[in-house]
Amino acid sequence: MTAGHDTELRLVSTTSDDRTLGGIYRQYGRYVAAVILRLQGRTSDLEDLIQDVFLEASRGIAHLREPAAIKGWLATIAVRTVRRRLRRQRTRRFFGLDASAGYENLVDPAASPVDRVLVATIFRLLDEMSVEDRIAFSLRYVQGETVDKVAELAGCSLATANRRIARALAALEKRMADE
Amino acid sequence: MSEPADLTQRIERVAARIDPRLSDHDIERLVIATRMRGRRRAVKRIGLSMGALAVAAVALAVFGRGAKVPWGGARGTSVAEQTQAGSSTPVAHPLRFADGTLATPLDAGDVLVVAESAPGRVRVDIRRGGGRFQVTPNKQRTFAVSAGPVTVTVLGTVFAVRRLEDRVGVTVERGTVRVAWPDGVHVLNAGEDGWFATATAAASPPAPAPASKPGDESAAAHKAGPARGDNTVDELLAAADTERAKGHPEEAAAILRRLLQAHAGDRRAPLAQLTLGRLLLLDLGRPREAAQVFAELRAAAPDGPFAADALARETEAWSRAGRTAEAHARAVEYLRLYPDGNRAAAVRKFGGIE
């Protein structure tokens, strides 16, 4: 991906909204999908959330000042979108309206049974955490971002990002040790 | 148990295998679907704008005469009645207020009613089910949600309330709410939630202590309502709440056990037992112990207000303990006893009944 290509996209966006949407979808659709899936973990909600992200992006693309920043900008929208969904899920789960998801099929079909169980366990435990801790932890260790990037995407300070990640990791270790 | 570094490395390794597996065809399909969704939303926005203008016009006319007028519909009119007059099938639609406040039913069939709408005060009644409320901060008016004897007063926030037969649940996403019931007041902050027992009969007055969900990260000051009857039970419940809020679930569990030993016959004991089970299951990661607590709770009061919840939680606990046969058996029992229970979907999942 080059900055020049991004600039071209932006120019396209000023002339045709449809082409812009298609353009950024084709370039970043899989990246956005991966971010969402690693943060949220539910394949059943994936397409719905992807659409929400690109719909919001299509409305703001014309105002993006730095075309080179489009990838990070999309990730920020994705994090915001997933955060909203996780909060609603947490509410519904508290009221017994939301069944826990099965996370065994989250990894690719070639993954070993051990890896499948590990992923399912991690996401099940993440479901029990606060949304902010979960997002920080998932960005750091599931999505593989640096702590600086975690802070940027989660919209918090570096210290807060570190604190959330540490708290989530400690909770995860404790629960996995207990199980 | 692995070392932390080992654990994070394992997570990173398996996370790399999480792939949405979208084909080019999927992407093109999503582009089309997103365009269509954008158009639908644009049409909806136009419709809402027209509706808001109409509501504003009516409000202006009535306020001009000094009368009270609902912001989201006629006073006492349910969402279902408001949106589908003449239809016998309730339909869940959000209530939108002129200041941007939004009240959304949690489920189809849930009924929210604007019971009071004045410039200084708005009150929504939950007649059935529950709702999620995004309240625009406004110091000039209070926004309250009533669910039977429980009233949640908002100080500018996003929260949800669900009314069941024997209790009312409140969970706060942002901001702060004050929950009041006949025996007390409780403040919930962002990330906190709680179940508040309501009276099901004159012989069983509301329990004064909320059964907050374990695992909340933020610690709110718990304000127990004025003690009635057994002060020791109140003190123990308050102490358990405090320990849990401090992040000491083990201590909270020990206090609840003491309460159950010393006051097994108290009307608040089942609530304490349910809370203990949830602590063991969700905070302390001891699902087998949790399953036993839920089983004891159910055995003590098979027709009690918490029996269905306890059975569902027992199913979950056995499942988390890896005891699939027990989980399955409890799930079958739950579905037989409560085929339309609120937790049926979760029970099916945990019981391996899909």
Interface residues (C-beta under 8 A of the other chain):
Chain A: D18 L21 G22 Y25 R26 G29 R30 A33 A34 I36 L37 R38 T43 L46 E47 I50 Q51 F54 L55 S58 R87 R88 R90 T91 R92 F94 F95 G96 L97 D98 A99 S100 G102 L106 V107 D108 A110 A111 D115 L118 V119 I122 E128 M129 S130 V131 D133 Y141 V142 Q143 G144 R167 L169 L172 E173 K174 R175 M176 A177 D178 E179
Chain B: M1 S2 P4 L7 T8 R10 I11 E12 R13 V14 A15 A16 R17 I18 D19 P20 R21 L22 I27 L30 V31 A33 T34 R35 R37 G38 R41 L106 D107 G130 R132 V158 A160 R162 G169 T171 E173 G191 D193 K213 G215 D216 E217 L282 L284 G285 R286 D309 A312 R320 N342 R343 A345 A346 R348 K349 F350
